[in-house]
Amino acid sequence: MFTGIVATTAKVVNIVKKDKFQTHIIEIPTPYHQGLEIGASVAHNGCCLTVTKIEGQQAHFDLIEETLRLTNLGLLEVGQKVNIERAARFGDEIGGHSMSGHIVDVMVVREINKTSENCQIWFDVPAQWTKYILHKGYIGVDGISLTIGDVDEKGFNVNLIPETLERTNLSTRIIGDKINLEIDPQTQAIVDTVERVLANQQ
């Protein structure tokens, strides 16, 4: 389980590509690499991956075909940065919301509005997921727990504080970029239950 509170970003230092399979090697900055063990879960842009090898501050992760298909991780290049979060532990403060690290799809950056103090980003969401996008609801954006702002027929926006921009890779995003989307599971459960109940009443 994750909380969506991204600690920092990590640079991709190598990508080993095979047929429908990749190994990513990232360099995790101090102190976030401390205590990391093989088999541990680390979210990359919100996608839960398992550590397969550790060399100092560098950690290896394998990406299977399904991960490459559903997420933006297959689009990464060496030198780019990913948002990372270590798995939550019992007793940790939950500052965001409960997240599984299971990405459902990618969405596209539609518009970016920046001022000296604020940044608002609009995302276009694949049609099958828009019913779970609710004003003031929770959403996972490249692994970041955020509150949904305005909603329209194509997607939604979020309003970012300077701290979020400093700690994550959203500050480098441009229009057209593909972003990992994780739907809040409680919202999905409620919407699906209401739909099922209404369908049975017809």
N, C-alpha and C positions, 0 to 999 in steps of 0.2 A: 504494500500500500504506500501511496505517496500523498503529499499534502498540497502540491502545486506551488510551494514556496521554493523557487529556484535559488540555489545558493550562489551559483556563479556560472560562468561558461568555461568550456574546455575546448582546446584546439584539436582538430583532427590532424594527426601527424602522418598517418599512412592509411591507405585503403587497399586491401588485397581482394581483387575481384575474381570470382569464379563463375561458373554457369549457374545463374539464379541464386547466387550466394555471395556474401561479402563479409570480410572481417575488417572492422574499423578499429584503429588504434588511436586513442585520444590521450592527451597529456592533461592530467588533472592538477590544478594548482594547489599549493599549500594553503590551508591545512586539510583540504577536502579529500585528499588521497589517503590520509592517515587511517589505519585500521581496516582498509579495504582488503577483502579476501576473495579468492577464487570462489565463484558460485554466488557472490553477492549480487543484488539487483541495483541497477543504476538507471534512472530515466534519462534518455537522450531526446531532447525536444518533446518530452512527455511520453516517449515510448519505452516501456520496461525492457531492459536488456540485461543479460547475465555476464558477469566477468568470467572470461575463460583463461586469461593469463595476465600476470602483473610483472612489470619490469620498472622498478623505481616508481616514478610518478606516471608512467604510461600503463594504460590498461587496455586489454583486447576484448572485443565483443563481436559475436557472430550474428549476422542478419540473414534470416532465411527468406525464401521467395515471398511468403505472405507479408512479412514486414516490409520488404522492398516495394510490394504492390500497394500497400495501404498507407504508407507514411512518406514523408519527404526525405527520409534518411538516405535513400538510394540516389538522391540528387546532390548529396554533399560532395565537396571536393576538398582535397588536402589544403589545409590552411584556414578553412572556415571554422566557425565556432558553433558548438551546440550548447543548449541549456542543459545543465545537469542537476539532478537531485538524487541523493542517496535515499534508500528506502526508509520509511518512518519506523521508529522504534517505540514500543510501549513506554509511556511516560513523557514522550516528546510533546512540546506545545504544538497544537494543530492551528496554524495561522491561516490556512487557506480552506480547502474542503477536501473531503475524501476522494482520492483519485486512484484508479487501478493501473494506470500506465498502458491501457489498451486503447490504441488509436483507432477510431472508426473510419476516418477518411481524411482527406486534405481539403482545405478551403483556400481561396485566393484573395490576396490583398487587393481590394478595390480602390481605396482612397486613403490618403494619409494627410491629416491636418495638424500642423505643428505651430506652436507659439513659443515664446521664451520659457514658459512654465508648464505648458501642457502639450500632450500628444494624443490625438484621437485617430484610431485606425478602424476602417470599415472592412469587413470580410464578406465575400460571396460564399455561401454555403451550399453544397449539393442538396438538391430538392428534397431527398428522402429524410434529411435531418432537420429541416427548418421547423417542423412541428415541435421540436424539443428546445427551440431557441425562444426563451421568454424574458421579457423585460425584468431586470434586476435578478435574474437567475444566475447560477454559477456556470462557468464554462472553462474547459481546458484549452489553452492556446499555446501550442509548442511547449506544453508541460507547465505553463503558468496558470495558476488559479486566478481567474478574473471574474468580475461582475459584468454582466451584459448591460450595455447602455440602451441606445435606441435600436429598434428592430423594424425591418421592412420586409417586403415580400421575397427579397433575394438573400438577406443575411442580417448582420448586426454590426454594431460598433462597440469598442471598448475605449475607456479613457485612462491613460497611463500616467502615473506620477513619475517624477525624475528618478526615484529609487529603483523602480521597475526597469526603466530604460538603462540604468547604469549596470544592473546586475545581470541582465538578459541580452539576448541577441535581437530583440525587437527593435532596438535603436538603429540597426543596420538594414532592416527590411525595406523593400521598395515595392511599388505597385506591380502586381503580377506574380509576386513570390507565392509559393505554395507553403501552407502552414498546417501543422498537425492539429487535428480536432478531436477532443475527447468530450463526449456528452456527459453531463452530470447524471449518474446512474439513478438517483432518486427521482429526478425530473422525468427521466425516460420511463421508469416504472409507473409513475403516476399517470403520465399521458397514455401509455399503453393500456393500463388498467381501465381508465375512463373510456377509451375507445372500445375495448372489449365489452364493457358493461353496456354501453350504448348500442353496440351491434347486436347484443343478445336481446335487447328490448324491442328491436324492430321486428 
